[in-house]
Amino acid sequence: MLKKIHWLGHDCFRIDSENTIYFDPFELRQGAVPADIILVTHEHFDHCSPKDVARIQKKGTVIVTTADCATKLSGEIKTVKPGDTITIKGVIIEAVPAYNTNKKFHLKETGWVGYIITVDGTRIYHAGDTDFIPEMKTFKVDMALLPVSGTYVMTAEEAVKAVETIRPQMAIPMHYGSIVGSDKDAATFKQKCTVPVEILKNEK
């Protein structure tokens, strides 16, 4: 499964399976691979980017996102809130909470999300912009894509605590090297983590 996951910088990933799935497309290059499914976690400009979504839309592309993002986007859109589960093109998509616990950039009451999707039998968690939150105790996933930069999201050390709670088979750091955070945050996460960590090359 790891070979099918491509990091495109910041919180953007593309998964190449039977469907081409994007998380939070942002600052994509011209000619990016068209999407079957686009998952958008929340309405901040570096996650909900109408220009980037449009760049990878094709006939039949389905966008899954929160209600506030839906007003900025066009096409076939399915809105979700934390706790929802939907199936799109055979892919099971669970919307889970994503929020700050000690800062005010991502408020719990806003209803923004992360996603747990099942692809080729693998449960992949894209955390969105979040801190280490109590709900993570209930997540059952094989791979976790976690922010590590601090400032707006959890730090590398807090992400390690999230991994210790979620206990995935593998973790991948994100939310660094662009707007905030550096390669050092990813390295710290890998050094201190209790499960295998793969630091992906930015393929943007």
N, C-alpha and C positions, 0 to 999 in steps of 0.2 A: 504493500500500500504506500510506503514512503516514497517510492519512485513516481507515484501518481500525484504527489502533492508539491506544488510549486509556490514558493513565496515571492510575491511581487512587490515587496516593500511595505513598511508600516503594518497595517492589519490585513492587507490584501493577500489572499491565497486563491489559487486555481487548482481544482481537483479534476484530473482527467480520468474518467471512468466511462461507463456506458453513457453517462451524461457529463457534460462539462459544467462544473459548478464553481461559481466565484463567491468569495466572501468579501464584502466591503471594497469593491473596485475603486481605486484611487490612483490618479496620475498614470494611467495606462498608456502604453505606446500605441501609435497608429498600427493597425494590423493585428491587434490582439485577437486571440482565438475567440470566436463567438461563443456565447453562453447558452446553455439550456435552462439553467437555474441560477439566479442571482440572489444572494442572501445579504441583506443590509441590516446592521445591528442597531443603529441610531442615527439621529439627524445631524450630527456635527459634520461640517463640510468635508472632513478627511475620511469620512465613512459613507455618508450619503452624498455622492457626487453625481448629479444628473448627467453631466457631460460624459463621465466615464461609464455610467450605466448604459447610456445611449450608444456608446462606442462598441459595446459587445452584444447589444440586443439584436435579435434576428426574429423572424417569424416563428412564433411558438415559445419564445423565451418567457419564463415565468419569474417574476420578482416576488420575493417573500420579505416583508419588512413590517415595521411598526406603523401605526396610523399616521403619525406626524410626518414620517418620511414619504408615505404614499401620496401626500398632497404635492410633493415636489417632483414626482416621477410619473411616467406615462407607460402604457402598455398593459399587459396582463399582470395584475398585482393581487397578491394575497396578503392580507394584514394579519398580524399575530400579536399576542401579548404574552408575558411570562406565564408558563403553564400550559400553553397550547401545543398540540401535536397535529401536524398535517402531513399528508403524503402527496408529493408532487413527482410525477413521472417515475413512480416506483421508489422514490427516495423518502424515507421517513425523516421528518424534520421536527425536532422538539425545540420550542423556544423556552429559554431559561432566564432567570433574572441576571441582570448586570448593573451594578451600581457602586457608588462610593460609600465607604463607611466612615471616613474621617476627612472628607473634603466635599466640595459642593458642585463639582463639574458634572456628575452623573447621579442625579437624585433617584432614589428608589421609586418614589411616587410617579416619576415620569414614565415608567413602564418600558424602559429600554431593555434590550435582550442580548444574550449570547445564543448560540445554537448547538445542539447535539444532533448530528446527522448520521445515518447509517448508510454506508457505501461499501458494497462488496463484503458485507458482513462485519465491517469494522465501524465502531462507534467513535466518531470524531467530534471533539468539543472545541468550538471556536468561542472563546470567552467574551469577545467584544471588549468594550472599555469597562473594566470592573476592578474592584479591590477583592481581596480574599473575603468571601462572604459565607455565612452559615449554610446557605443552600447547597454549597458544593459538597457537603457531607452526603447528599442524596444522589450525586451524579455517578453513573456507572458508564465509564468510557474506556476505550482502548488507547486513544491518542488525545492529548490536550495541547491546544494552541493557546499560549498564555502571554499576556502583556507583562513586560518586565522593566519598563523604563522609570517607573515612579512618576511624580508630578501630577498627572491626571489619572493614573491607574496605579496598580500595586507595583512595588519595587521588586527587584530580583529576589531579595530575601523573602518577601511576602509571597511571591509566586512559588518559591520552594515550599512554603507552608501549605499553599493550595495543592501542590502535587502530593505532599504527604497525606493530605486529606482525601483527595480524589483517587490517588493510587492508579494512574494509568500505566500502561505498559511502556509508553514513550511520551516525552514532552518536547514541544517545539516553541522557542521564544519568538515573540513578535512585539510590535509597538516600540521599536527602537531604530536608530539610524536614519530617521527622516525628520519629523517635527521635533521629537524629543527622544532622549536616550541614545546610547552608543553601543558599539560592539562590546565594550567592557561589561555592560549590563547583561548581555547574553552570555558572556564568558563566566561571569559570577554565578548566574543561574545554573549553568552547566556544572560548574565546579562544586556547587553546594547541593545539587539535586540528588535525590535518593533513587531515581529511576533513570534509565538512559535518556539523554538529551541529544537531539539532532539540531545543530545550528545550520539552517538552510542558507544557501547562497541566494542573494537577491537576484532574481531573474528578470527584473523589469527591463 
